[in-house]
């Protein structure tokens, strides 16, 4: 699972050809023992995150929405995508 970004101990990844379980464009987020699948639009699809980290991820998703959709389009076609800048 290729890594898109990493900030504040939060790791965000995107799978190649990942349209079976969640058809919606999404990322996989890992923070300590927490895991979540979150739509690029900010909808929580599965799992959970602490409130503070969820807010950080939602802010990052909003800032990088265009880049995320471009990465998603590449990923579902099996094409490598570039990393996206972390939240600062």
PDB file of N, CA, C and O in Angstrom:
ATOM      1  N   UNK A   1       0.860  -1.168   0.000  1.00  0.00           N
ATOM      2  CA  UNK A   1       0.000   0.000   0.000  1.00  0.00           C
ATOM      3  C   UNK A   1       0.907   1.232   0.000  1.00  0.00           C
ATOM      4  O   UNK A   1       1.531   1.536   1.017  1.00  0.00           O
ATOM      5  N   UNK A   2       0.987   1.938  -1.117  1.00  0.00           N
ATOM      6  CA  UNK A   2       1.870   3.102  -1.213  1.00  0.00           C
ATOM      7  C   UNK A   2       1.448   4.257  -0.302  1.00  0.00           C
ATOM      8  O   UNK A   2       0.264   4.549  -0.135  1.00  0.00           O
ATOM      9  N   UNK A   3       2.451   4.894   0.273  1.00  0.00           N
ATOM     10  CA  UNK A   3       2.214   6.012   1.185  1.00  0.00           C
ATOM     11  C   UNK A   3       2.046   7.311   0.392  1.00  0.00           C
ATOM     12  O   UNK A   3       2.847   7.640  -0.484  1.00  0.00           O
ATOM     13  N   UNK A   4       0.981   8.032   0.730  1.00  0.00           N
ATOM     14  CA  UNK A   4       0.726   9.345   0.117  1.00  0.00           C
ATOM     15  C   UNK A   4       1.381  10.469   0.903  1.00  0.00           C
ATOM     16  O   UNK A   4       1.983  11.380   0.334  1.00  0.00           O
ATOM     17  N   UNK A   5       1.250  10.387   2.236  1.00  0.00           N
ATOM     18  CA  UNK A   5       1.760  11.459   3.082  1.00  0.00           C
ATOM     19  C   UNK A   5       1.913  10.958   4.512  1.00  0.00           C
ATOM     20  O   UNK A   5       1.357   9.930   4.896  1.00  0.00           O
ATOM     21  N   UNK A   6       2.687  11.718   5.290  1.00  0.00           N
ATOM     22  CA  UNK A   6       2.900  11.389   6.704  1.00  0.00           C
ATOM     23  C   UNK A   6       3.092  12.701   7.461  1.00  0.00           C
ATOM     24  O   UNK A   6       3.918  13.529   7.076  1.00  0.00           O
ATOM     25  N   UNK A   7       2.335  12.887   8.529  1.00  0.00           N
ATOM     26  CA  UNK A   7       2.460  14.080   9.359  1.00  0.00           C
ATOM     27  C   UNK A   7       1.872  13.804  10.734  1.00  0.00           C
ATOM     28  O   UNK A   7       0.887  13.076  10.858  1.00  0.00           O
ATOM     29  N   UNK A   8       2.480  14.389  11.774  1.00  0.00           N
ATOM     30  CA  UNK A   8       2.016  14.235  13.158  1.00  0.00           C
ATOM     31  C   UNK A   8       1.728  12.774  13.516  1.00  0.00           C
ATOM     32  O   UNK A   8       0.731  12.480  14.176  1.00  0.00           O
ATOM     33  N   UNK A   9       2.600  11.862  13.083  1.00  0.00           N
ATOM     34  CA  UNK A   9       2.462  10.424  13.359  1.00  0.00           C
ATOM     35  C   UNK A   9       1.244   9.805  12.672  1.00  0.00           C
ATOM     36  O   UNK A   9       0.839   8.696  13.020  1.00  0.00           O
ATOM     37  N   UNK A  10       0.664  10.499  11.716  1.00  0.00           N
ATOM     38  CA  UNK A  10      -0.463   9.999  10.919  1.00  0.00           C
ATOM     39  C   UNK A  10       0.107   9.588   9.563  1.00  0.00           C
ATOM     40  O   UNK A  10       0.822  10.360   8.924  1.00  0.00           O
ATOM     41  N   UNK A  11      -0.210   8.381   9.132  1.00  0.00           N
ATOM     42  CA  UNK A  11       0.251   7.892   7.836  1.00  0.00           C
ATOM     43  C   UNK A  11      -0.967   7.717   6.933  1.00  0.00           C
ATOM     44  O   UNK A  11      -1.946   7.075   7.314  1.00  0.00           O
ATOM     45  N   UNK A  12      -0.899   8.291   5.742  1.00  0.00           N
ATOM     46  CA  UNK A  12      -2.009   8.203   4.793  1.00  0.00           C
ATOM     47  C   UNK A  12      -1.528   7.432   3.567  1.00  0.00           C
ATOM     48  O   UNK A  12      -0.506   7.762   2.965  1.00  0.00           O
ATOM     49  N   UNK A  13      -2.292   6.393   3.213  1.00  0.00           N
ATOM     50  CA  UNK A  13      -1.926   5.527   2.098  1.00  0.00           C
ATOM     51  C   UNK A  13      -3.091   5.376   1.135  1.00  0.00           C
ATOM     52  O   UNK A  13      -4.240   5.661   1.471  1.00  0.00           O
ATOM     53  N   UNK A  14      -2.769   4.923  -0.067  1.00  0.00           N
ATOM     54  CA  UNK A  14      -3.794   4.667  -1.074  1.00  0.00           C
ATOM     55  C   UNK A  14      -3.421   3.366  -1.781  1.00  0.00           C
ATOM     56  O   UNK A  14      -2.268   3.162  -2.162  1.00  0.00           O
ATOM     57  N   UNK A  15      -4.398   2.502  -1.946  1.00  0.00           N
ATOM     58  CA  UNK A  15      -4.181   1.221  -2.624  1.00  0.00           C
ATOM     59  C   UNK A  15      -4.357   1.355  -4.126  1.00  0.00           C
ATOM     60  O   UNK A  15      -5.112   2.203  -4.601  1.00  0.00           O
ATOM     61  N   UNK A  16      -3.660   0.516  -4.864  1.00  0.00           N
ATOM     62  CA  UNK A  16      -3.874   0.421  -6.301  1.00  0.00           C
ATOM     63  C   UNK A  16      -5.099  -0.449  -6.551  1.00  0.00           C
ATOM     64  O   UNK A  16      -5.296  -1.459  -5.876  1.00  0.00           O
ATOM     65  N   UNK A  17      -5.919  -0.057  -7.517  1.00  0.00           N
ATOM     66  CA  UNK A  17      -7.111  -0.811  -7.936  1.00  0.00           C
ATOM     67  C   UNK A  17      -8.019  -1.149  -6.756  1.00  0.00           C
ATOM     68  O   UNK A  17      -8.541  -2.261  -6.679  1.00  0.00           O
ATOM     69  N   UNK A  18      -8.211  -0.206  -5.840  1.00  0.00           N
ATOM     70  CA  UNK A  18      -8.987  -0.393  -4.608  1.00  0.00           C
ATOM     71  C   UNK A  18     -10.425   0.097  -4.793  1.00  0.00           C
ATOM     72  O   UNK A  18     -10.800   1.132  -4.243  1.00  0.00           O
ATOM     73  N   UNK A  19     -11.224  -0.634  -5.559  1.00  0.00           N
ATOM     74  CA  UNK A  19     -12.611  -0.224  -5.781  1.00  0.00           C
ATOM     75  C   UNK A  19     -13.605  -1.293  -5.366  1.00  0.00           C
ATOM     76  O   UNK A  19     -14.803  -1.128  -5.592  1.00  0.00           O
ATOM     77  N   UNK A  20     -13.148  -2.383  -4.766  1.00  0.00           N
ATOM     78  CA  UNK A  20     -14.047  -3.484  -4.415  1.00  0.00           C
ATOM     79  C   UNK A  20     -14.850  -3.175  -3.159  1.00  0.00           C
ATOM     80  O   UNK A  20     -16.081  -3.194  -3.189  1.00  0.00           O
ATOM     81  N   UNK A  21     -14.162  -2.889  -2.054  1.00  0.00           N
ATOM     82  CA  UNK A  21     -14.874  -2.666  -0.788  1.00  0.00           C
ATOM     83  C   UNK A  21     -15.546  -1.290  -0.738  1.00  0.00           C
ATOM     84  O   UNK A  21     -16.691  -1.175  -0.302  1.00  0.00           O
ATOM     85  N   UNK A  22     -14.839  -0.254  -1.182  1.00  0.00           N
ATOM     86  CA  UNK A  22     -15.382   1.107  -1.181  1.00  0.00           C
ATOM     87  C   UNK A  22     -15.219   1.663  -2.597  1.00  0.00           C
ATOM     88  O   UNK A  22     -14.096   1.936  -3.022  1.00  0.00           O
ATOM     89  N   UNK A  23     -16.298   1.831  -3.317  1.00  0.00           N
ATOM     90  CA  UNK A  23     -16.211   2.379  -4.667  1.00  0.00           C
ATOM     91  C   UNK A  23     -15.800   3.838  -4.675  1.00  0.00           C
ATOM     92  O   UNK A  23     -15.202   4.326  -5.634  1.00  0.00           O
ATOM     93  N   UNK A  24     -16.126   4.523  -3.600  1.00  0.00           N
ATOM     94  CA  UNK A  24     -15.854   5.956  -3.484  1.00  0.00           C
ATOM     95  C   UNK A  24     -14.342   6.211  -3.375  1.00  0.00           C
ATOM     96  O   UNK A  24     -13.644   5.453  -2.702  1.00  0.00           O
ATOM     97  N   UNK A  25     -13.829   7.258  -4.021  1.00  0.00           N
ATOM     98  CA  UNK A  25     -12.415   7.612  -3.858  1.00  0.00           C
ATOM     99  C   UNK A  25     -12.092   7.850  -2.382  1.00  0.00           C
ATOM    100  O   UNK A  25     -12.765   8.633  -1.712  1.00  0.00           O
ATOM    101  N   UNK A  26     -11.062   7.171  -1.883  1.00  0.00           N
ATOM    102  CA  UNK A  26     -10.756   7.251  -0.460  1.00  0.00           C
ATOM    103  C   UNK A  26      -9.284   6.992  -0.186  1.00  0.00           C
ATOM    104  O   UNK A  26      -8.529   6.585  -1.070  1.00  0.00           O
ATOM    105  N   UNK A  27      -8.896   7.236   1.053  1.00  0.00           N
ATOM    106  CA  UNK A  27      -7.545   6.953   1.536  1.00  0.00           C
ATOM    107  C   UNK A  27      -7.657   6.069   2.771  1.00  0.00           C
ATOM    108  O   UNK A  27      -8.712   5.972   3.399  1.00  0.00           O
ATOM    109  N   UNK A  28      -6.550   5.433   3.098  1.00  0.00           N
ATOM    110  CA  UNK A  28      -6.453   4.623   4.312  1.00  0.00           C
ATOM    111  C   UNK A  28      -5.546   5.374   5.268  1.00  0.00           C
ATOM    112  O   UNK A  28      -4.435   5.761   4.904  1.00  0.00           O
ATOM    113  N   UNK A  29      -6.017   5.580   6.494  1.00  0.00           N
ATOM    114  CA  UNK A  29      -5.293   6.385   7.467  1.00  0.00           C
ATOM    115  C   UNK A  29      -4.903   5.509   8.651  1.00  0.00           C
ATOM    116  O   UNK A  29      -5.708   4.723   9.151  1.00  0.00           O
ATOM    117  N   UNK A  30      -3.651   5.656   9.092  1.00  0.00           N
ATOM    118  CA  UNK A  30      -3.124   4.882  10.211  1.00  0.00           C
ATOM    119  C   UNK A  30      -2.555   5.850  11.245  1.00  0.00           C
ATOM    120  O   UNK A  30      -1.770   6.739  10.913  1.00  0.00           O
ATOM    121  N   UNK A  31      -2.955   5.671  12.484  1.00  0.00           N
ATOM    122  CA  UNK A  31      -2.437   6.479  13.578  1.00  0.00           C
ATOM    123  C   UNK A  31      -2.358   5.572  14.800  1.00  0.00           C
ATOM    124  O   UNK A  31      -3.386   5.139  15.320  1.00  0.00           O
ATOM    125  N   UNK A  32      -1.146   5.283  15.257  1.00  0.00           N
ATOM    126  CA  UNK A  32      -0.931   4.336  16.352  1.00  0.00           C
ATOM    127  C   UNK A  32      -1.733   3.060  16.100  1.00  0.00           C
ATOM    128  O   UNK A  32      -1.531   2.407  15.076  1.00  0.00           O
ATOM    129  N   UNK A  33      -2.636   2.690  17.010  1.00  0.00           N
ATOM    130  CA  UNK A  33      -3.417   1.459  16.831  1.00  0.00           C
ATOM    131  C   UNK A  33      -4.707   1.690  16.044  1.00  0.00           C
ATOM    132  O   UNK A  33      -5.476   0.751  15.837  1.00  0.00           O
ATOM    133  N   UNK A  34      -4.950   2.907  15.608  1.00  0.00           N
ATOM    134  CA  UNK A  34      -6.179   3.242  14.874  1.00  0.00           C
ATOM    135  C   UNK A  34      -5.978   3.099  13.364  1.00  0.00           C
ATOM    136  O   UNK A  34      -4.895   3.358  12.838  1.00  0.00           O
ATOM    137  N   UNK A  35      -7.039   2.683  12.687  1.00  0.00           N
ATOM    138  CA  UNK A  35      -7.057   2.621  11.229  1.00  0.00           C
ATOM    139  C   UNK A  35      -8.427   3.095  10.758  1.00  0.00           C
ATOM    140  O   UNK A  35      -9.442   2.827  11.401  1.00  0.00           O
ATOM    141  N   UNK A  36      -8.446   3.797   9.636  1.00  0.00           N
ATOM    142  CA  UNK A  36      -9.717   4.266   9.092  1.00  0.00           C
ATOM    143  C   UNK A  36      -9.611   4.396   7.575  1.00  0.00           C
ATOM    144  O   UNK A  36      -8.540   4.675   7.036  1.00  0.00           O
ATOM    145  N   UNK A  37     -10.725   4.193   6.906  1.00  0.00           N
ATOM    146  CA  UNK A  37     -10.856   4.492   5.485  1.00  0.00           C
ATOM    147  C   UNK A  37     -11.733   5.734   5.407  1.00  0.00           C
ATOM    148  O   UNK A  37     -12.846   5.755   5.932  1.00  0.00           O
ATOM    149  N   UNK A  38     -11.220   6.768   4.747  1.00  0.00           N
ATOM    150  CA  UNK A  38     -11.928   8.044   4.697  1.00  0.00           C
ATOM    151  C   UNK A  38     -12.025   8.498   3.246  1.00  0.00           C
ATOM    152  O   UNK A  38     -11.024   8.544   2.532  1.00  0.00           O
ATOM    153  N   UNK A  39     -13.239   8.832   2.817  1.00  0.00           N
ATOM    154  CA  UNK A  39     -13.446   9.342   1.470  1.00  0.00           C
ATOM    155  C   UNK A  39     -12.710  10.653   1.281  1.00  0.00           C
ATOM    156  O   UNK A  39     -12.524  11.410   2.234  1.00  0.00           O
ATOM    157  N   UNK A  40     -12.295  10.919   0.069  1.00  0.00           N
ATOM    158  CA  UNK A  40     -11.613  12.177  -0.215  1.00  0.00           C
ATOM    159  C   UNK A  40     -12.519  13.358   0.132  1.00  0.00           C
ATOM    160  O   UNK A  40     -12.033  14.455   0.405  1.00  0.00           O
ATOM    161  N   UNK A  41     -13.822  13.135   0.123  1.00  0.00           N
ATOM    162  CA  UNK A  41     -14.781  14.176   0.518  1.00  0.00           C
ATOM    163  C   UNK A  41     -14.928  14.297   2.030  1.00  0.00           C
ATOM    164  O   UNK A  41     -15.698  15.131   2.507  1.00  0.00           O
ATOM    165  N   UNK A  42     -14.195  13.469   2.800  1.00  0.00           N
ATOM    166  CA  UNK A  42     -14.218  13.557   4.258  1.00  0.00           C
ATOM    167  C   UNK A  42     -15.142  12.585   4.959  1.00  0.00           C
ATOM    168  O   UNK A  42     -15.189  12.573   6.189  1.00  0.00           O
ATOM    169  N   UNK A  43     -15.887  11.761   4.215  1.00  0.00           N
ATOM    170  CA  UNK A  43     -16.806  10.795   4.830  1.00  0.00           C
ATOM    171  C   UNK A  43     -16.018   9.620   5.410  1.00  0.00           C
ATOM    172  O   UNK A  43     -15.190   9.022   4.723  1.00  0.00           O
ATOM    173  N   UNK A  44     -16.280   9.295   6.673  1.00  0.00           N
ATOM    174  CA  UNK A  44     -15.681   8.128   7.309  1.00  0.00           C
ATOM    175  C   UNK A  44     -16.364   6.881   6.758  1.00  0.00           C
ATOM    176  O   UNK A  44     -17.568   6.704   6.941  1.00  0.00           O
ATOM    177  N   UNK A  45     -15.613   6.022   6.092  1.00  0.00           N
ATOM    178  CA  UNK A  45     -16.165   4.831   5.456  1.00  0.00           C
ATOM    179  C   UNK A  45     -16.027   3.596   6.340  1.00  0.00           C
ATOM    180  O   UNK A  45     -16.888   2.716   6.320  1.00  0.00           O
ATOM    181  N   UNK A  46     -14.951   3.531   7.111  1.00  0.00           N
ATOM    182  CA  UNK A  46     -14.718   2.383   7.994  1.00  0.00           C
ATOM    183  C   UNK A  46     -13.670   2.766   9.026  1.00  0.00           C
ATOM    184  O   UNK A  46     -12.856   3.657   8.787  1.00  0.00           O
ATOM    185  N   UNK A  47     -13.688   2.099  10.163  1.00  0.00           N
ATOM    186  CA  UNK A  47     -12.689   2.313  11.201  1.00  0.00           C
ATOM    187  C   UNK A  47     -12.947   3.563  12.015  1.00  0.00           C
ATOM    188  O   UNK A  47     -14.052   4.105  12.028  1.00  0.00           O
ATOM    189  N   UNK A  48     -11.891   4.014  12.702  1.00  0.00           N
ATOM    190  CA  UNK A  48     -12.018   5.200  13.554  1.00  0.00           C
ATOM    191  C   UNK A  48     -10.652   5.833  13.783  1.00  0.00           C
ATOM    192  O   UNK A  48      -9.610   5.203  13.601  1.00  0.00           O
ATOM    193  N   UNK A  49     -10.691   7.093  14.186  1.00  0.00           N
ATOM    194  CA  UNK A  49      -9.516   7.860  14.576  1.00  0.00           C
ATOM    195  C   UNK A  49      -9.902   8.725  15.768  1.00  0.00           C
ATOM    196  O   UNK A  49     -11.074   9.068  15.921  1.00  0.00           O
ATOM    197  N   UNK A  50      -8.936   9.086  16.619  1.00  0.00           N
ATOM    198  CA  UNK A  50      -9.246  10.061  17.671  1.00  0.00           C
ATOM    199  C   UNK A  50      -9.688  11.385  17.023  1.00  0.00           C
ATOM    200  O   UNK A  50      -9.304  11.684  15.892  1.00  0.00           O
ATOM    201  N   UNK A  51     -10.477  12.154  17.730  1.00  0.00           N
ATOM    202  CA  UNK A  51     -11.065  13.392  17.199  1.00  0.00           C
ATOM    203  C   UNK A  51     -10.000  14.355  16.663  1.00  0.00           C
ATOM    204  O   UNK A  51     -10.151  14.887  15.563  1.00  0.00           O
ATOM    205  N   UNK A  52      -8.941  14.582  17.416  1.00  0.00           N
ATOM    206  CA  UNK A  52      -7.905  15.530  16.997  1.00  0.00           C
ATOM    207  C   UNK A  52      -7.269  15.099  15.672  1.00  0.00           C
ATOM    208  O   UNK A  52      -7.101  15.919  14.769  1.00  0.00           O
ATOM    209  N   UNK A  53      -6.922  13.838  15.557  1.00  0.00           N
ATOM    210  CA  UNK A  53      -6.288  13.334  14.342  1.00  0.00           C
ATOM    211  C   UNK A  53      -7.263  13.336  13.175  1.00  0.00           C
ATOM    212  O   UNK A  53      -6.867  13.588  12.037  1.00  0.00           O
ATOM    213  N   UNK A  54      -8.530  13.057  13.446  1.00  0.00           N
ATOM    214  CA  UNK A  54      -9.540  13.097  12.381  1.00  0.00           C
ATOM    215  C   UNK A  54      -9.649  14.515  11.828  1.00  0.00           C
ATOM    216  O   UNK A  54      -9.757  14.696  10.615  1.00  0.00           O
ATOM    217  N   UNK A  55      -9.623  15.504  12.686  1.00  0.00           N
ATOM    218  CA  UNK A  55      -9.681  16.897  12.236  1.00  0.00           C
ATOM    219  C   UNK A  55      -8.471  17.247  11.375  1.00  0.00           C
ATOM    220  O   UNK A  55      -8.610  17.924  10.356  1.00  0.00           O
ATOM    221  N   UNK A  56      -7.290  16.792  11.777  1.00  0.00           N
ATOM    222  CA  UNK A  56      -6.086  17.042  10.992  1.00  0.00           C
ATOM    223  C   UNK A  56      -6.193  16.399   9.610  1.00  0.00           C
ATOM    224  O   UNK A  56      -5.841  17.016   8.605  1.00  0.00           O
ATOM    225  N   UNK A  57      -6.677  15.162   9.565  1.00  0.00           N
ATOM    226  CA  UNK A  57      -6.824  14.462   8.284  1.00  0.00           C
ATOM    227  C   UNK A  57      -7.848  15.167   7.406  1.00  0.00           C
ATOM    228  O   UNK A  57      -7.624  15.334   6.207  1.00  0.00           O
ATOM    229  N   UNK A  58      -8.969  15.582   7.988  1.00  0.00           N
ATOM    230  CA  UNK A  58      -9.995  16.275   7.208  1.00  0.00           C
ATOM    231  C   UNK A  58      -9.464  17.589   6.631  1.00  0.00           C
ATOM    232  O   UNK A  58      -9.781  17.943   5.496  1.00  0.00           O
ATOM    233  N   UNK A  59      -8.659  18.306   7.409  1.00  0.00           N
ATOM    234  CA  UNK A  59      -8.053  19.544   6.914  1.00  0.00           C
ATOM    235  C   UNK A  59      -7.103  19.235   5.760  1.00  0.00           C
ATOM    236  O   UNK A  59      -7.107  19.934   4.747  1.00  0.00           O
ATOM    237  N   UNK A  60      -6.288  18.189   5.909  1.00  0.00           N
ATOM    238  CA  UNK A  60      -5.357  17.795   4.854  1.00  0.00           C
ATOM    239  C   UNK A  60      -6.109  17.385   3.592  1.00  0.00           C
ATOM    240  O   UNK A  60      -5.712  17.757   2.487  1.00  0.00           O
ATOM    241  N   UNK A  61      -7.185  16.626   3.744  1.00  0.00           N
ATOM    242  CA  UNK A  61      -7.994  16.211   2.590  1.00  0.00           C
ATOM    243  C   UNK A  61      -8.551  17.427   1.849  1.00  0.00           C
ATOM    244  O   UNK A  61      -8.524  17.473   0.620  1.00  0.00           O
ATOM    245  N   UNK A  62      -9.051  18.401   2.592  1.00  0.00           N
ATOM    246  CA  UNK A  62      -9.630  19.602   1.978  1.00  0.00           C
ATOM    247  C   UNK A  62      -8.567  20.402   1.218  1.00  0.00           C
ATOM    248  O   UNK A  62      -8.820  20.884   0.114  1.00  0.00           O
ATOM    249  N   UNK A  63      -7.392  20.537   1.807  1.00  0.00           N
ATOM    250  CA  UNK A  63      -6.307  21.308   1.181  1.00  0.00           C
ATOM    251  C   UNK A  63      -5.820  20.637  -0.101  1.00  0.00           C
ATOM    252  O   UNK A  63      -5.489  21.317  -1.072  1.00  0.00           O
ATOM    253  N   UNK A  64      -5.776  19.309  -0.105  1.00  0.00           N
ATOM    254  CA  UNK A  64      -5.176  18.574  -1.220  1.00  0.00           C
ATOM    255  C   UNK A  64      -6.190  17.808  -2.070  1.00  0.00           C
ATOM    256  O   UNK A  64      -5.842  16.823  -2.721  1.00  0.00           O
ATOM    257  N   UNK A  65      -7.436  18.259  -2.063  1.00  0.00           N
ATOM    258  CA  UNK A  65      -8.501  17.539  -2.761  1.00  0.00           C
ATOM    259  C   UNK A  65      -8.174  17.267  -4.236  1.00  0.00           C
ATOM    260  O   UNK A  65      -8.337  16.140  -4.703  1.00  0.00           O
ATOM    261  N   UNK A  66      -7.729  18.254  -4.949  1.00  0.00           N
ATOM    262  CA  UNK A  66      -7.444  18.091  -6.378  1.00  0.00           C
ATOM    263  C   UNK A  66      -6.330  17.060  -6.605  1.00  0.00           C
ATOM    264  O   UNK A  66      -6.442  16.200  -7.478  1.00  0.00           O
ATOM    265  N   UNK A  67      -5.261  17.156  -5.815  1.00  0.00           N
ATOM    266  CA  UNK A  67      -4.155  16.203  -5.927  1.00  0.00           C
ATOM    267  C   UNK A  67      -4.599  14.786  -5.571  1.00  0.00           C
ATOM    268  O   UNK A  67      -4.139  13.817  -6.174  1.00  0.00           O
ATOM    269  N   UNK A  68      -5.496  14.670  -4.591  1.00  0.00           N
ATOM    270  CA  UNK A  68      -5.986  13.361  -4.165  1.00  0.00           C
ATOM    271  C   UNK A  68      -6.816  12.687  -5.251  1.00  0.00           C
ATOM    272  O   UNK A  68      -6.676  11.487  -5.486  1.00  0.00           O
ATOM    273  N   UNK A  69      -7.674  13.447  -5.908  1.00  0.00           N
ATOM    274  CA  UNK A  69      -8.459  12.856  -6.991  1.00  0.00           C
ATOM    275  C   UNK A  69      -7.552  12.435  -8.150  1.00  0.00           C
ATOM    276  O   UNK A  69      -7.800  11.414  -8.790  1.00  0.00           O
ATOM    277  N   UNK A  70      -6.517  13.207  -8.419  1.00  0.00           N
ATOM    278  CA  UNK A  70      -5.563  12.832  -9.469  1.00  0.00           C
ATOM    279  C   UNK A  70      -4.836  11.541  -9.081  1.00  0.00           C
ATOM    280  O   UNK A  70      -4.656  10.655  -9.916  1.00  0.00           O
ATOM    281  N   UNK A  71      -4.420  11.436  -7.821  1.00  0.00           N
ATOM    282  CA  UNK A  71      -3.759  10.216  -7.343  1.00  0.00           C
ATOM    283  C   UNK A  71      -4.715   9.032  -7.403  1.00  0.00           C
ATOM    284  O   UNK A  71      -4.313   7.931  -7.779  1.00  0.00           O
ATOM    285  N   UNK A  72      -5.982   9.248  -7.036  1.00  0.00           N
ATOM    286  CA  UNK A  72      -6.987   8.176  -7.081  1.00  0.00           C
ATOM    287  C   UNK A  72      -7.155   7.662  -8.511  1.00  0.00           C
ATOM    288  O   UNK A  72      -7.175   6.453  -8.743  1.00  0.00           O
ATOM    289  N   UNK A  73      -7.276   8.575  -9.457  1.00  0.00           N
ATOM    290  CA  UNK A  73      -7.450   8.180 -10.852  1.00  0.00           C
ATOM    291  C   UNK A  73      -6.273   7.347 -11.347  1.00  0.00           C
ATOM    292  O   UNK A  73      -6.457   6.398 -12.109  1.00  0.00           O
ATOM    293  N   UNK A  74      -5.075   7.699 -10.917  1.00  0.00           N
ATOM    294  CA  UNK A  74      -3.905   6.901 -11.280  1.00  0.00           C
ATOM    295  C   UNK A  74      -3.949   5.542 -10.570  1.00  0.00           C
ATOM    296  O   UNK A  74      -3.713   4.506 -11.193  1.00  0.00           O
ATOM    297  N   UNK A  75      -4.249   5.551  -9.279  1.00  0.00           N
ATOM    298  CA  UNK A  75      -4.223   4.320  -8.481  1.00  0.00           C
ATOM    299  C   UNK A  75      -5.214   3.271  -8.995  1.00  0.00           C
ATOM    300  O   UNK A  75      -4.871   2.091  -9.068  1.00  0.00           O
ATOM    301  N   UNK A  76      -6.422   3.676  -9.349  1.00  0.00           N
ATOM    302  CA  UNK A  76      -7.409   2.693  -9.817  1.00  0.00           C
ATOM    303  C   UNK A  76      -7.011   2.113 -11.177  1.00  0.00           C
ATOM    304  O   UNK A  76      -7.502   1.056 -11.573  1.00  0.00           O
ATOM    305  N   UNK A  77      -6.126   2.804 -11.882  1.00  0.00           N
ATOM    306  CA  UNK A  77      -5.618   2.290 -13.150  1.00  0.00           C
ATOM    307  C   UNK A  77      -4.307   1.527 -12.972  1.00  0.00           C
ATOM    308  O   UNK A  77      -3.744   1.008 -13.936  1.00  0.00           O
ATOM    309  N   UNK A  78      -3.827   1.465 -11.727  1.00  0.00           N
ATOM    310  CA  UNK A  78      -2.579   0.757 -11.448  1.00  0.00           C
ATOM    311  C   UNK A  78      -1.331   1.547 -11.787  1.00  0.00           C
ATOM    312  O   UNK A  78      -0.249   0.978 -11.930  1.00  0.00           O
ATOM    313  N   UNK A  79      -1.481   2.864 -11.917  1.00  0.00           N
ATOM    314  CA  UNK A  79      -0.356   3.736 -12.260  1.00  0.00           C
ATOM    315  C   UNK A  79       0.189   4.362 -10.979  1.00  0.00           C
ATOM    316  O   UNK A  79      -0.588   4.883 -10.179  1.00  0.00           O
ATOM    317  N   UNK A  80       1.509   4.325 -10.763  1.00  0.00           N
ATOM    318  CA  UNK A  80       2.089   4.952  -9.570  1.00  0.00           C
ATOM    319  C   UNK A  80       1.742   6.450  -9.497  1.00  0.00           C
ATOM    320  O   UNK A  80       1.639   7.130 -10.518  1.00  0.00           O
ATOM    321  N   UNK A  81       1.568   6.935  -8.275  1.00  0.00           N
ATOM    322  CA  UNK A  81       1.251   8.344  -8.054  1.00  0.00           C
ATOM    323  C   UNK A  81       2.315   8.975  -7.175  1.00  0.00           C
ATOM    324  O   UNK A  81       3.078   8.276  -6.508  1.00  0.00           O
ATOM    325  N   UNK A  82       2.360  10.285  -7.178  1.00  0.00           N
ATOM    326  CA  UNK A  82       3.344  11.018  -6.414  1.00  0.00           C
ATOM    327  C   UNK A  82       2.874  11.215  -4.973  1.00  0.00           C
ATOM    328  O   UNK A  82       1.674  11.195  -4.697  1.00  0.00           O
ATOM    329  N   UNK A  83       3.820  11.404  -4.063  1.00  0.00           N
ATOM    330  CA  UNK A  83       3.467  11.737  -2.685  1.00  0.00           C
ATOM    331  C   UNK A  83       2.883  13.148  -2.652  1.00  0.00           C
ATOM    332  O   UNK A  83       3.143  13.968  -3.533  1.00  0.00           O
ATOM    333  N   UNK A  84       2.092  13.405  -1.622  1.00  0.00           N
ATOM    334  CA  UNK A  84       1.451  14.716  -1.445  1.00  0.00           C
ATOM    335  C   UNK A  84       2.025  15.350  -0.184  1.00  0.00           C
ATOM    336  O   UNK A  84       2.271  14.658   0.805  1.00  0.00           O
ATOM    337  N   UNK A  85       2.235  16.643  -0.214  1.00  0.00           N
ATOM    338  CA  UNK A  85       2.843  17.367   0.893  1.00  0.00           C
ATOM    339  C   UNK A  85       2.093  17.129   2.201  1.00  0.00           C
ATOM    340  O   UNK A  85       0.866  17.032   2.219  1.00  0.00           O
ATOM    341  N   UNK A  86       2.851  17.037   3.298  1.00  0.00           N
ATOM    342  CA  UNK A  86       2.205  16.859   4.607  1.00  0.00           C
ATOM    343  C   UNK A  86       1.554  18.144   5.094  1.00  0.00           C
ATOM    344  O   UNK A  86       1.791  19.225   4.556  1.00  0.00           O
ATOM    345  N   UNK A  87       0.737  18.001   6.116  1.00  0.00           N
ATOM    346  CA  UNK A  87       0.117  19.145   6.779  1.00  0.00           C
ATOM    347  C   UNK A  87       1.156  19.773   7.680  1.00  0.00           C
ATOM    348  O   UNK A  87       1.847  19.065   8.412  1.00  0.00           O
ATOM    349  N   UNK A  88       1.281  21.078   7.641  1.00  0.00           N
ATOM    350  CA  UNK A  88       2.281  21.760   8.483  1.00  0.00           C
ATOM    351  C   UNK A  88       1.628  22.778   9.353  1.00  0.00           C
ATOM    352  O   UNK A  88       2.305  23.453  10.129  1.00  0.00           O
TER     353      UNK A  88
END
